Amino acid sequence: MLEYTNKNAKSVWNNCLNFIKDNIQEQAFKTWFEPIQAIELTENALYIQVPSQFFYEWLEEHYVKILKVALTKELGAGAKLLYKIQMENAIGNKQPYTDQLPSTQRAPVRTQELDVPVQNKNPELKNPFIIPGIRNVKIESQLNSNYSFDNFLEGDSNRLARSAGLAVSNKPGGTSFNPLLIFGGVGLGKTHLAHAIGVEIKDLYPEKTVLYISAEVFTQQYVDSVRKQTRNDFIYFYQLIDVLIVDDIQFLSGKSGTQDVFFHIFNHLHQNGKQVILTSDKAPVDMQDIEQRLLSRFKWGLSAEIQNPDVDTRIEILKGILYRDGVSMPEEIIEYVAQNVKTNVRELEGAIISLIAQSSFNKREITLELAKQVVDKFVKNVKKEITIDYIQKVVSDYFQMDTETLCSKTRKRHIVQARQLAMFFAKKYTKASLANIGSEIGNRDHATVLHACKTIDNLIETDKQFRKYHDDINKKFSI
Ligand SMILES: Nc1ncnc2c1ncn2[C@@H]1O[C@H](COP(=O)(O)OP(=O)(O)OP(=O)(O)O)[C@@H](O)[C@H]1O
């Protein structure tokens, strides 16, 4: 009887596959349909087995319509598709077993059955942090213990983000700040705060699995997992985390595969009351090439901005560094440095450290005169860096593309506009001729550069969003 049913399930499924194959791309068919097994047919319901929960979610997300059409053709209007999820490596059971789920038409993706902690089912998953061949289920947090709340000075510029971070640390997953998105310009302390939250949680809740990862490393791991066909392990791994901290989330921009996988991981964690902390160099509203559904999730919790610190906070930060390094310095020198290095905290740190170094190497007393020399050099050096190369880098970083793309021949509007902005800034901030600018930025002629500058002037006048791009980037050059 079972054999008879199996045979029917298979033939019904085969017919469905033939139909699906004709309607989707070959690679998608291979990836998402070939691994499926038809396992049972009861009246109007077909049970299929899929290799993972992620697989199920993907099918429901992307292929539910075509599945419905195919199955209705085979089994009539009341056709139902039911999924069984294969759980590999179950404890004490070498045989795969399944969790069962109904098909939906974008109904809730998760059901009770799926909420069973993945941990227990898959103790041997591959940890993307571990070199192949070495097994280790213990997840290292990758946190930097030098970054703590104690040495993250509070000021008006970061009060909201810092307080929200503290609240999240005290009750990870239990506040409405989930996700907590910390955003702000370069070198203002996002990474520091993100680590501090993780370190504090580890102190308060040592049993929680906390993981800090940059979006860049996350992307590399995902790409590797696709290459090595360990995508499911990758997803399982991330679903084990209690507190996931992803730094520089804007890096996911334009990477639709990684965004997709992150979306699923995010949903899993969020629905299971796990805490997600994200940092970004822009507010969600300004992120480009990030899928809407992901952006809307970023906005579920709290987006807290870190701004440039005011002079009082800069003084406190400098004092913190001096205290840490056991160096004393006259108040007027600290104030001088704080008043003159305004760009961001990283540069403030850089200036005071070079001042300390200068004085100790040259065995000179730290005087206001020495401070002036160092700061002058420091600030001037930063100014000197505005070259066409630097402009191309800043503009392409801002739009999350590489400089090759910026300079390419493409006519895609957003790339053309980024290129035109780079030309515009090159004209504004360098002494290079139009012809020179053109030849460095995409090998164009002087007329193209002239046209670019006019177009940008015009866009700044007429397009509010574009003006914001211009102003954001311009800030990076005006020191
Ligand atoms: N409020 C603060 N108190 C003390 N140190 C700070 C503060 N804000 C930033 N810093 C220090 O400034 C430096 C730069 O901070 P961080 O790396 O966290 O910046 P970021 O915003 O993540 O920058 P990026 O966008 O480049 O990644 C770090 O050394 C950090 O410790």
The ligand as an SDF file (V2000), in Angstrom:
LIG
                    3D

 31 33  0  0  0  0  0  0  0  0999 V2000
   31.9280   58.0700   22.8690 N   0  0  0  0  0  0  0  0  0  0  0  0
   33.1460   57.5560   22.7600 C   0  0  0  0  0  0  0  0  0  0  0  0
   33.9280   57.3850   23.8430 N   0  0  0  0  0  0  0  0  0  0  0  0
   35.1550   56.8780   23.7170 C   0  0  0  0  0  0  0  0  0  0  0  0
   35.7230   56.4710   22.5820 N   0  0  0  0  0  0  0  0  0  0  0  0
   34.9950   56.5870   21.4800 C   0  0  0  0  0  0  0  0  0  0  0  0
   33.6720   57.1380   21.4980 C   0  0  0  0  0  0  0  0  0  0  0  0
   33.1930   57.1500   20.2540 N   0  0  0  0  0  0  0  0  0  0  0  0
   34.1560   56.6320   19.4860 C   0  0  0  0  0  0  0  0  0  0  0  0
   35.2350   56.2960   20.2070 N   0  0  0  0  0  0  0  0  0  0  0  0
   36.4900   55.7220   19.7060 C   0  0  0  0  0  0  0  0  0  0  0  0
   36.6780   56.1950   18.3710 O   0  0  0  0  0  0  0  0  0  0  0  0
   37.2300   55.1980   17.5500 C   0  0  0  0  0  0  0  0  0  0  0  0
   36.3560   54.9800   16.3410 C   0  0  0  0  0  0  0  0  0  0  0  0
   35.1480   54.3780   16.7410 O   0  0  0  0  0  0  0  0  0  0  0  0
   34.4620   53.1810   15.9430 P   0  0  0  0  0  0  0  0  0  0  0  0
   35.4910   52.3300   15.2790 O   0  0  0  0  0  0  0  0  0  0  0  0
   33.5050   52.5190   16.8650 O   0  0  0  0  0  0  0  0  0  0  0  0
   33.6990   54.0320   14.8400 O   0  0  0  0  0  0  0  0  0  0  0  0
   32.6460   53.5710   13.7510 P   0  0  0  0  0  0  0  0  0  0  0  0
   31.5050   54.5370   13.8910 O   0  0  0  0  0  0  0  0  0  0  0  0
   32.3380   52.1410   13.8790 O   0  0  0  0  0  0  0  0  0  0  0  0
   33.4410   53.8910   12.4370 O   0  0  0  0  0  0  0  0  0  0  0  0
   33.3290   53.2250   10.9600 P   0  0  0  0  0  0  0  0  0  0  0  0
   32.1020   53.8220   10.3580 O   0  0  0  0  0  0  0  0  0  0  0  0
   34.5750   53.6780   10.3010 O   0  0  0  0  0  0  0  0  0  0  0  0
   33.2380   51.7420   11.1420 O   0  0  0  0  0  0  0  0  0  0  0  0
   37.3380   53.9450   18.4060 C   0  0  0  0  0  0  0  0  0  0  0  0
   38.6640   53.8080   18.8490 O   0  0  0  0  0  0  0  0  0  0  0  0
   36.4250   54.2240   19.5830 C   0  0  0  0  0  0  0  0  0  0  0  0
   36.8620   53.5950   20.7600 O   0  0  0  0  0  0  0  0  0  0  0  0
  1  2  1  0
  2  3  1  0
  2  7  2  0
  3  4  2  0
  4  5  1  0
  5  6  2  0
  6  7  1  0
  6 10  1  0
  7  8  1  0
  8  9  2  0
  9 10  1  0
 10 11  1  0
 11 12  1  0
 11 30  1  0
 12 13  1  0
 13 14  1  0
 13 28  1  0
 14 15  1  0
 15 16  1  0
 16 17  2  0
 16 18  1  0
 16 19  1  0
 19 20  1  0
 20 21  2  0
 20 22  1  0
 20 23  1  0
 23 24  1  0
 24 25  2  0
 24 26  1  0
 24 27  1  0
 28 29  1  0
 28 30  1  0
 30 31  1  0
M  END
$$$$
